[in-house]
Amino acid sequence: MQPSTKTLLEDMFLRKKPVKLLMALKIGGPVKYISMLSKETDCTFSHTVKLLENFRQLGLVNFDKMGRVKYIKLTPDGEELANYFENVLRKFSKMVIKSVPVFEKPTPILEKPTQLSEKAKLLKPIPIVQKLIVKK
């Protein structure tokens, strides 16, 4: 099964887990806790904690500890960034990939073992290397 256009673009331009985490914080209520977020984003608990700590250092989230549970809430900057990512993801889902680029096979420098190609003649080889390539 071929992946959707949206998935290809997300993989190409974005790291999935941080964006998923940001979207999970934006969608579904004002306050969430870490284990809930790790399940929603299909991420390990420790990786979720690490990402959230990075978000906190960037000023995107605040932690509120109540008893043993640490609740996470987006800051205004986090809300703004989440809105931007939501718009980008929405744009990705509307785009259609016409064709996947196919890379050309590289042309060999030597077309025949004893003859230099035109491209190779344009290069100025080191004389000792040239003697190894073309034996007369």
C-alpha positions as protocol buffer text, in pm:
chain_id: "A"
residue {
  index: 1
  type: MET
  ca { x: 0 y: 0 z: 0 }
}
residue {
  index: 2
  type: GLN
  ca { x: 136 y: 338 z: -103 }
}
residue {
  index: 3
  type: PRO
  ca { x: 149 y: 606 z: 170 }
}
residue {
  index: 4
  type: SER
  ca { x: -79 y: 908 z: 133 }
}
residue {
  index: 5
  type: THR
  ca { x: 46 y: 1241 z: 4 }
}
residue {
  index: 6
  type: LYS
  ca { x: -2 y: 1393 z: 348 }
}
residue {
  index: 7
  type: THR
  ca { x: 216 y: 1126 z: 509 }
}
residue {
  index: 8
  type: LEU
  ca { x: 493 y: 1166 z: 250 }
}
residue {
  index: 9
  type: LEU
  ca { x: 506 y: 1542 z: 299 }
}
residue {
  index: 10
  type: GLU
  ca { x: 501 y: 1513 z: 678 }
}
residue {
  index: 11
  type: ASP
  ca { x: 789 y: 1265 z: 668 }
}
residue {
  index: 12
  type: MET
  ca { x: 982 y: 1482 z: 427 }
}
residue {
  index: 13
  type: PHE
  ca { x: 949 y: 1817 z: 604 }
}
residue {
  index: 14
  type: LEU
  ca { x: 868 y: 1743 z: 967 }
}
residue {
  index: 15
  type: ARG
  ca { x: 962 y: 1515 z: 1251 }
}
residue {
  index: 16
  type: LYS
  ca { x: 646 y: 1331 z: 1337 }
}
residue {
  index: 17
  type: LYS
  ca { x: 658 y: 1288 z: 1714 }
}
residue {
  index: 18
  type: PRO
  ca { x: 710 y: 1652 z: 1818 }
}
residue {
  index: 19
  type: VAL
  ca { x: 437 y: 1771 z: 1581 }
}
residue {
  index: 20
  type: LYS
  ca { x: 202 y: 1494 z: 1696 }
}
residue {
  index: 21
  type: LEU
  ca { x: 271 y: 1593 z: 2055 }
}
residue {
  index: 22
  type: LEU
  ca { x: 204 y: 1959 z: 1984 }
}
residue {
  index: 23
  type: MET
  ca { x: -121 y: 1870 z: 1805 }
}
residue {
  index: 24
  type: ALA
  ca { x: -227 y: 1639 z: 2090 }
}
residue {
  index: 25
  type: LEU
  ca { x: -178 y: 1926 z: 2334 }
}
residue {
  index: 26
  type: LYS
  ca { x: -383 y: 2159 z: 2113 }
}
residue {
  index: 27
  type: ILE
  ca { x: -669 y: 1918 z: 2048 }
}
residue {
  index: 28
  type: GLY
  ca { x: -878 y: 1761 z: 2319 }
}
residue {
  index: 29
  type: GLY
  ca { x: -890 y: 1985 z: 2618 }
}
residue {
  index: 30
  type: PRO
  ca { x: -693 y: 2258 z: 2788 }
}
residue {
  index: 31
  type: VAL
  ca { x: -487 y: 2036 z: 3023 }
}
residue {
  index: 32
  type: LYS
  ca { x: -336 y: 1690 z: 2973 }
}
residue {
  index: 33
  type: TYR
  ca { x: -94 y: 1471 z: 3161 }
}
residue {
  index: 34
  type: ILE
  ca { x: 218 y: 1297 z: 3030 }
}
residue {
  index: 35
  type: SER
  ca { x: 103 y: 933 z: 3013 }
}
residue {
  index: 36
  type: MET
  ca { x: -211 y: 1039 z: 2823 }
}
residue {
  index: 37
  type: LEU
  ca { x: 2 y: 1232 z: 2573 }
}
residue {
  index: 38
  type: SER
  ca { x: 247 y: 943 z: 2526 }
}
residue {
  index: 39
  type: LYS
  ca { x: -42 y: 710 z: 2439 }
}
residue {
  index: 40
  type: GLU
  ca { x: -199 y: 960 z: 2199 }
}
residue {
  index: 41
  type: THR
  ca { x: 127 y: 1021 z: 2017 }
}
residue {
  index: 42
  type: ASP
  ca { x: 241 y: 656 z: 2017 }
}
residue {
  index: 43
  type: CYS
  ca { x: 559 y: 758 z: 2194 }
}
residue {
  index: 44
  type: THR
  ca { x: 744 y: 615 z: 2491 }
}
residue {
  index: 45
  type: PHE
  ca { x: 691 y: 787 z: 2825 }
}
residue {
  index: 46
  type: SER
  ca { x: 1058 y: 888 z: 2852 }
}
residue {
  index: 47
  type: HIS
  ca { x: 1068 y: 1031 z: 2498 }
}
residue {
  index: 48
  type: THR
  ca { x: 747 y: 1226 z: 2568 }
}
residue {
  index: 49
  type: VAL
  ca { x: 903 y: 1369 z: 2887 }
}
residue {
  index: 50
  type: LYS
  ca { x: 1215 y: 1469 z: 2691 }
}
residue {
  index: 51
  type: LEU
  ca { x: 1012 y: 1640 z: 2416 }
}
residue {
  index: 52
  type: LEU
  ca { x: 794 y: 1820 z: 2671 }
}
residue {
  index: 53
  type: GLU
  ca { x: 1102 y: 1942 z: 2856 }
}
residue {
  index: 54
  type: ASN
  ca { x: 1234 y: 2081 z: 2525 }
}
residue {
  index: 55
  type: PHE
  ca { x: 895 y: 2246 z: 2467 }
}
residue {
  index: 56
  type: ARG
  ca { x: 911 y: 2396 z: 2819 }
}
residue {
  index: 57
  type: GLN
  ca { x: 1258 y: 2537 z: 2755 }
}
residue {
  index: 58
  type: LEU
  ca { x: 1128 y: 2695 z: 2434 }
}
residue {
  index: 59
  type: GLY
  ca { x: 836 y: 2850 z: 2623 }
}
residue {
  index: 60
  type: LEU
  ca { x: 571 y: 2642 z: 2445 }
}
residue {
  index: 61
  type: VAL
  ca { x: 426 y: 2460 z: 2749 }
}
residue {
  index: 62
  type: ASN
  ca { x: 383 y: 2503 z: 3125 }
}
residue {
  index: 63
  type: PHE
  ca { x: 386 y: 2222 z: 3380 }
}
residue {
  index: 64
  type: ASP
  ca { x: 141 y: 2227 z: 3670 }
}
residue {
  index: 65
  type: LYS
  ca { x: 206 y: 1963 z: 3933 }
}
residue {
  index: 66
  type: MET
  ca { x: -93 y: 1854 z: 4141 }
}
residue {
  index: 67
  type: GLY
  ca { x: -4 y: 1576 z: 4378 }
}
residue {
  index: 68
  type: ARG
  ca { x: 176 y: 1301 z: 4186 }
}
residue {
  index: 69
  type: VAL
  ca { x: 43 y: 1408 z: 3845 }
}
residue {
  index: 70
  type: LYS
  ca { x: 211 y: 1668 z: 3626 }
}
residue {
  index: 71
  type: TYR
  ca { x: -34 y: 1847 z: 3395 }
}
residue {
  index: 72
  type: ILE
  ca { x: 81 y: 2013 z: 3073 }
}
residue {
  index: 73
  type: LYS
  ca { x: -77 y: 2321 z: 2919 }
}
residue {
  index: 74
  type: LEU
  ca { x: 19 y: 2515 z: 2606 }
}
residue {
  index: 75
  type: THR
  ca { x: 138 y: 2872 z: 2652 }
}
residue {
  index: 76
  type: PRO
  ca { x: 14 y: 3144 z: 2415 }
}
residue {
  index: 77
  type: ASP
  ca { x: 332 y: 3093 z: 2206 }
}
residue {
  index: 78
  type: GLY
  ca { x: 267 y: 2718 z: 2204 }
}
residue {
  index: 79
  type: GLU
  ca { x: -93 y: 2778 z: 2090 }
}
residue {
  index: 80
  type: GLU
  ca { x: 30 y: 3003 z: 1810 }
}
residue {
  index: 81
  type: LEU
  ca { x: 289 y: 2748 z: 1691 }
}
residue {
  index: 82
  type: ALA
  ca { x: 33 y: 2467 z: 1710 }
}
residue {
  index: 83
  type: ASN
  ca { x: -202 y: 2674 z: 1492 }
}
residue {
  index: 84
  type: TYR
  ca { x: 76 y: 2724 z: 1235 }
}
residue {
  index: 85
  type: PHE
  ca { x: 149 y: 2351 z: 1225 }
}
residue {
  index: 86
  type: GLU
  ca { x: -220 y: 2274 z: 1196 }
}
residue {
  index: 87
  type: ASN
  ca { x: -239 y: 2501 z: 890 }
}
residue {
  index: 88
  type: VAL
  ca { x: 68 y: 2338 z: 735 }
}
residue {
  index: 89
  type: LEU
  ca { x: -71 y: 1988 z: 793 }
}
residue {
  index: 90
  type: ARG
  ca { x: -405 y: 2095 z: 646 }
}
residue {
  index: 91
  type: LYS
  ca { x: -221 y: 2227 z: 337 }
}
residue {
  index: 92
  type: PHE
  ca { x: -27 y: 1898 z: 307 }
}
residue {
  index: 93
  type: SER
  ca { x: -351 y: 1701 z: 312 }
}
residue {
  index: 94
  type: LYS
  ca { x: -488 y: 1910 z: 22 }
}
residue {
  index: 95
  type: MET
  ca { x: -179 y: 1871 z: -197 }
}
residue {
  index: 96
  type: VAL
  ca { x: -152 y: 1596 z: -455 }
}
residue {
  index: 97
  type: ILE
  ca { x: 180 y: 1449 z: -560 }
}
residue {
  index: 98
  type: LYS
  ca { x: 180 y: 1413 z: -937 }
}
residue {
  index: 99
  type: SER
  ca { x: 472 y: 1174 z: -952 }
}
residue {
  index: 100
  type: VAL
  ca { x: 755 y: 1062 z: -732 }
}
residue {
  index: 101
  type: PRO
  ca { x: 1087 y: 1193 z: -869 }
}
residue {
  index: 102
  type: VAL
  ca { x: 1300 y: 923 z: -1024 }
}
residue {
  index: 103
  type: PHE
  ca { x: 1673 y: 970 z: -1009 }
}
residue {
  index: 104
  type: GLU
  ca { x: 1870 y: 913 z: -1326 }
}
residue {
  index: 105
  type: LYS
  ca { x: 2137 y: 650 z: -1339 }
}
residue {
  index: 106
  type: PRO
  ca { x: 2479 y: 812 z: -1330 }
}
residue {
  index: 107
  type: THR
  ca { x: 2661 y: 799 z: -1660 }
}
residue {
  index: 108
  type: PRO
  ca { x: 2995 y: 623 z: -1638 }
}
residue {
  index: 109
  type: ILE
  ca { x: 3308 y: 832 z: -1686 }
}
residue {
  index: 110
  type: LEU
  ca { x: 3465 y: 564 z: -1902 }
}
residue {
  index: 111
  type: GLU
  ca { x: 3244 y: 448 z: -2186 }
}
residue {
  index: 112
  type: LYS
  ca { x: 3503 y: 194 z: -2296 }
}
residue {
  index: 113
  type: PRO
  ca { x: 3779 y: 74 z: -2069 }
}
residue {
  index: 114
  type: THR
  ca { x: 4050 y: 227 z: -2290 }
}
residue {
  index: 115
  type: GLN
  ca { x: 3871 y: 541 z: -2404 }
}
residue {
  index: 116
  type: LEU
  ca { x: 3794 y: 853 z: -2203 }
}
residue {
  index: 117
  type: SER
  ca { x: 3447 y: 1001 z: -2236 }
}
residue {
  index: 118
  type: GLU
  ca { x: 3397 y: 1365 z: -2337 }
}
residue {
  index: 119
  type: LYS
  ca { x: 3316 y: 1453 z: -1976 }
}
residue {
  index: 120
  type: ALA
  ca { x: 3636 y: 1297 z: -1853 }
}
residue {
  index: 121
  type: LYS
  ca { x: 3840 y: 1485 z: -2117 }
}
residue {
  index: 122
  type: LEU
  ca { x: 3709 y: 1813 z: -1979 }
}
residue {
  index: 123
  type: LEU
  ca { x: 3847 y: 1723 z: -1638 }
}
residue {
  index: 124
  type: LYS
  ca { x: 4218 y: 1777 z: -1609 }
}
residue {
  index: 125
  type: PRO
  ca { x: 4337 y: 1449 z: -1459 }
}
residue {
  index: 126
  type: ILE
  ca { x: 4660 y: 1412 z: -1273 }
}
residue {
  index: 127
  type: PRO
  ca { x: 4914 y: 1269 z: -1525 }
}
residue {
  index: 128
  type: ILE
  ca { x: 4990 y: 958 z: -1321 }
}
residue {
  index: 129
  type: VAL
  ca { x: 4618 y: 880 z: -1285 }
}
residue {
  index: 130
  type: GLN
  ca { x: 4567 y: 938 z: -1657 }
}
residue {
  index: 131
  type: LYS
  ca { x: 4841 y: 683 z: -1731 }
}
residue {
  index: 132
  type: LEU
  ca { x: 4661 y: 428 z: -1514 }
}
residue {
  index: 133
  type: ILE
  ca { x: 4328 y: 489 z: -1688 }
}
residue {
  index: 134
  type: VAL
  ca { x: 4443 y: 504 z: -2049 }
}
residue {
  index: 135
  type: LYS
  ca { x: 4722 y: 266 z: -2143 }
}
residue {
  index: 136
  type: LYS
  ca { x: 4857 y: 311 z: -2494 }
}
